[in-house]
Amino acid sequence: MARFIIITLAAFLLDRLSKMVVMKNMWQGQSIPVWPGIFHLTYIQNPGAAFGMLAGKTWFFVGITLLVLLAMLIGYRWIAKAGRLYQWALGLIAGGAIGNLVDRMSYTRVIDFLDFRVWPVFNLADTFICIGVGLILLDALKEFKKG
């Protein structure tokens, strides 16, 4: 269980720190080319979910996030017994979810800044959530191939 908690806290703190740096040093809408045409830091505030879907439905997203986190709390015994991969995956998902939850509760929007120009702007919390889901799918695929 300690691994899950440490990963959750690390993901949350990295996300929070990155957003604080962006908010302190950039103005909304500003875009700084890191690798021109490929990767920019672009500060936006997203009022919806991925790609701005369901914009303005802040309390819907807060509710869903709280339900997911509550399910993790209820399943803490399972998480404690789960393998390393699942602890990493769920820790990344929880840390990312908490990071975006704090944004929604504080600003009614999510702070996004990673801009690869071929994909909507996103943040570290989104990245952690996607990696966590990917790890779970990878493990499920391994199990499917075995059985």
N, C-alpha and C positions, 0 to 999 in steps of 0.2 A: 504494500500500500504506500510505503514511503516513496517509491519510484514514481507512482502516479501523482502524488501530491507535489513532489519536486518538479516534475515535468509540467504539471498544470501551472504552478507558480512561475517557473521560468518562462513559459510561453506567454503568460499574462504580462509579466514584467517587461519582456522584450517588446511586446506589442505596445504596451503603455508608453514605454520610454521612446520608442520610435515615433509614436503619434505626438508626444509632447515636444520632441525636437522639431518635427514638421510644423506644428502649430506655433511654436515660438519663433521660428526662423523664416517662415514663408507666409505669404498672404494667400487667401483663398483664390484659386484659379491660377496661381503662379505655377509655371512649369520650368524646371531646370534640366537641361539635357545632360545626362551622365554619359550616355553613348548616343550621340545625335541620331535621330530617326529610328532608334531601336529601344532605348531605355531612358525614360525621363522620370524625375520626381515631380509629380503634379498633385498639388494639394486641392482636394475637393471634399465636400461634405455630402455624403450619400444619404438621402432620406428614405431609401428603400432597402431591399435585400440585394442579392447579386444582380449586377447590371441595372440597378435602380428599380427593379420590379417591386410592385406594391408600395410605391413611394407614399410616405405619410402614415403608414400603418405601424407606427412605432410601438404601440402597446400590444399589437398582435405579435410582433417579433420578440418583445420583452416576455410575453406569456409563453411563447414556444421555447425560448431559451431557458426560462425558469423551469419548465416541464422537463426538458432534457437534463438540466443539472440536477433536478430533484430525482429523476430516474437513476442518475449516477450515484447520488447519495443513498438511495434505497438499495441499489445493487453494490454497495461498497464491499460487501463480503465476497461477491463474485469477482470484483476488480482485484481484490487482494489475492485471490487464488488464480487469477488469469495469468497467462504467460507474459513474458517481457514485451512482446510485440503489442498485445492488447493494452497493456499498461501505458506504453508509449503512445499508441493510437488514441486511447481515451483521454490521456493527459493532454495531448495536443488539441484534441477537440474541445475539452473543457476549458483549457487556457484561452483558446481563441474565442470560444463562446462568451466567456467572462469579459474578455477585452472588448468585444463589440457590444456586449450588454452595458458596460460602463459608459461607452459612447452614447448609446441610445438613451440611457437614464440621465446623462449629463447634458447632452446637446440635442436630443431627439434625432440625431443623425450619426452616421458612422464616418470617422475620419479615414479617408483613403488617400494614397499617395504613390503607390507603385504602378508605373505606367509603361507598359511594353508596346504601346501604340497599335497593337493588333488585337488587344483584349481590353475590356473596360478596366478602369483604374481600381486597384484593390489595396489591401493592407496585409500586415503580417498575421493578424488574427485569421483572416480568410485563408492565408497560406497554410497556417497550422491546422485549421479545420480540414482543408482539402488533403493535406498529407496524412492526417489521422484517418480519414475515410478511405484513402488509398491503401493504407496499411491493412485496414480491416478487409477490404476487398481482395487484396493480395493474399492474405491468409485464407480467406474463404475459397479463393481460386485454388490454392495449394491443397486444401482439404477436399475440394471437388475432384481434383485430378487423382487424389489418393483413392477415393471411394468409388 
